Amino acid sequence: IYCPVKATMCLLNGKWTLHILRELMDGKKRFNELGRALGAVSSRTVCQRLRALEEQGLLVREIKNTIPPWVEYDLTEKGRALNAVI
């Protein structure tokens, strides 16, 4: 039997995941902006969580072709729908 609450909990289970989603609710952020906003978290952990959220379809990663290139992260509609849960 499919349980939407259990499915949501599985999505949000990773450490720092809720913090990242909360920060992105305000709009697009770059990797270093997220790192500073989260505080005491390693960049490796942030990178792993962002990749997992991207694979789950909760956020989108956009590479800007500037010199030097930089990356922005933003929530998808599915990610924004979690605002009510958070």
CYANA upper distance limits for C-alpha pairs under 8 A (distance plus 0.5 A):
  2 TYR  CA      7 ALA  CA      8.49
  3 CYS  CA      7 ALA  CA      6.81
  4 PRO  CA      8 THR  CA      6.61
  5 VAL  CA      9 MET  CA      6.68
  6 LYS  CA     10 CYS  CA      6.72
  7 ALA  CA     11 LEU  CA      6.92
  8 THR  CA     12 LEU  CA      6.79
  9 MET  CA     13 ASN  CA      6.26
 11 LEU  CA     56 GLN  CA      8.24
 12 LEU  CA     17 THR  CA      6.46
 12 LEU  CA     18 LEU  CA      6.86
 13 ASN  CA     17 THR  CA      7.69
 14 GLY  CA     49 ARG  CA      7.81
 16 TRP  CA     20 ILE  CA      6.69
 16 TRP  CA     46 VAL  CA      8.18
 16 TRP  CA     49 ARG  CA      7.91
 17 THR  CA     21 LEU  CA      6.75
 17 THR  CA     49 ARG  CA      6.80
 18 LEU  CA     22 ARG  CA      6.51
 18 LEU  CA     86 ILE  CA      7.99
 19 HIS  CA     23 GLU  CA      6.75
 19 HIS  CA     38 LEU  CA      7.38
 20 ILE  CA     24 LEU  CA      6.79
 20 ILE  CA     34 LEU  CA      7.66
 20 ILE  CA     38 LEU  CA      7.90
 21 LEU  CA     25 MET  CA      6.74
 21 LEU  CA     75 LEU  CA      8.29
 21 LEU  CA     79 GLY  CA      8.11
 22 ARG  CA     26 ASP  CA      8.10
 22 ARG  CA     83 ASN  CA      8.42
 22 ARG  CA     86 ILE  CA      8.10
 23 GLU  CA     27 GLY  CA      8.30
 23 GLU  CA     34 LEU  CA      7.62
 23 GLU  CA     37 ALA  CA      7.92
 24 LEU  CA     28 LYS  CA      6.65
 24 LEU  CA     29 LYS  CA      7.14
 24 LEU  CA     73 TYR  CA      8.15
 24 LEU  CA     74 ASP  CA      6.73
 24 LEU  CA     75 LEU  CA      6.90
 25 MET  CA     75 LEU  CA      7.69
 25 MET  CA     80 ARG  CA      7.29
 25 MET  CA     83 ASN  CA      7.84
 27 GLY  CA     74 ASP  CA      6.82
 27 GLY  CA     75 LEU  CA      8.12
 28 LYS  CA     72 GLU  CA      6.74
 28 LYS  CA     73 TYR  CA      6.01
 28 LYS  CA     74 ASP  CA      5.11
 28 LYS  CA     75 LEU  CA      8.14
 29 LYS  CA     33 GLU  CA      6.51
 29 LYS  CA     34 LEU  CA      6.86
 29 LYS  CA     72 GLU  CA      6.00
 29 LYS  CA     73 TYR  CA      5.96
 29 LYS  CA     74 ASP  CA      7.25
 30 ARG  CA     34 LEU  CA      6.85
 30 ARG  CA     70 TRP  CA      8.00
 30 ARG  CA     71 VAL  CA      6.36
 30 ARG  CA     72 GLU  CA      4.99
 30 ARG  CA     73 TYR  CA      6.62
 31 PHE  CA     35 GLY  CA      6.82
 31 PHE  CA     71 VAL  CA      7.26
 31 PHE  CA     72 GLU  CA      7.32
 31 PHE  CA     73 TYR  CA      7.91
 32 ASN  CA     36 ARG  CA      6.65
 33 GLU  CA     37 ALA  CA      6.63
 34 LEU  CA     38 LEU  CA      6.58
 35 GLY  CA     39 GLY  CA      6.82
 35 GLY  CA     41 VAL  CA      7.60
 35 GLY  CA     42 SER  CA      8.36
 35 GLY  CA     43 SER  CA      7.24
 35 GLY  CA     46 VAL  CA      7.59
 41 VAL  CA     45 THR  CA      7.25
 41 VAL  CA     46 VAL  CA      7.58
 42 SER  CA     46 VAL  CA      6.99
 43 SER  CA     47 CYS  CA      6.53
 44 ARG  CA     48 GLN  CA      6.71
 45 THR  CA     49 ARG  CA      6.66
 46 VAL  CA     50 LEU  CA      6.55
 47 CYS  CA     51 ARG  CA      6.70
 48 GLN  CA     52 ALA  CA      6.74
 49 ARG  CA     53 LEU  CA      6.62
 50 LEU  CA     54 GLU  CA      6.59
 50 LEU  CA     59 LEU  CA      8.35
 51 ARG  CA     55 GLU  CA      6.68
 52 ALA  CA     56 GLN  CA      6.77
 53 LEU  CA     57 GLY  CA      6.83
 53 LEU  CA     58 LEU  CA      5.82
 53 LEU  CA     59 LEU  CA      6.44
 54 GLU  CA     58 LEU  CA      6.28
 54 GLU  CA     59 LEU  CA      5.45
 54 GLU  CA     60 VAL  CA      6.36
 54 GLU  CA     61 ARG  CA      7.72
 57 GLY  CA     76 THR  CA      7.53
 57 GLY  CA     78 LYS  CA      7.51
 57 GLY  CA     79 GLY  CA      7.96
 58 LEU  CA     75 LEU  CA      6.37
 58 LEU  CA     76 THR  CA      5.94
 58 LEU  CA     77 GLU  CA      8.06
 58 LEU  CA     78 LYS  CA      6.07
 58 LEU  CA     79 GLY  CA      4.68
 58 LEU  CA     80 ARG  CA      8.35
 59 LEU  CA     73 TYR  CA      7.19
 59 LEU  CA     74 ASP  CA      5.97
 59 LEU  CA     75 LEU  CA      4.59
 59 LEU  CA     76 THR  CA      5.51
 59 LEU  CA     79 GLY  CA      6.71
 60 VAL  CA     73 TYR  CA      6.26
 60 VAL  CA     74 ASP  CA      5.94
 60 VAL  CA     75 LEU  CA      6.61
 60 VAL  CA     76 THR  CA      6.85
 61 ARG  CA     71 VAL  CA      7.25
 61 ARG  CA     72 GLU  CA      6.41
 61 ARG  CA     73 TYR  CA      5.29
 61 ARG  CA     74 ASP  CA      7.28
 62 GLU  CA     71 VAL  CA      6.07
 62 GLU  CA     72 GLU  CA      5.69
 62 GLU  CA     73 TYR  CA      6.84
 63 ILE  CA     69 PRO  CA      7.58
 63 ILE  CA     70 TRP  CA      6.43
 63 ILE  CA     71 VAL  CA      4.94
 63 ILE  CA     72 GLU  CA      6.96
 64 LYS  CA     69 PRO  CA      6.22
 64 LYS  CA     70 TRP  CA      5.88
 64 LYS  CA     71 VAL  CA      6.38
 64 LYS  CA     72 GLU  CA      8.01
 65 ASN  CA     69 PRO  CA      5.74
 65 ASN  CA     70 TRP  CA      7.74
 66 THR  CA     70 TRP  CA      7.47
 75 LEU  CA     79 GLY  CA      5.63
 75 LEU  CA     80 ARG  CA      6.53
 76 THR  CA     80 ARG  CA      6.71
 77 GLU  CA     81 ALA  CA      6.63
 78 LYS  CA     82 LEU  CA      7.50
 79 GLY  CA     83 ASN  CA      8.10
 82 LEU  CA     86 ILE  CA      6.74
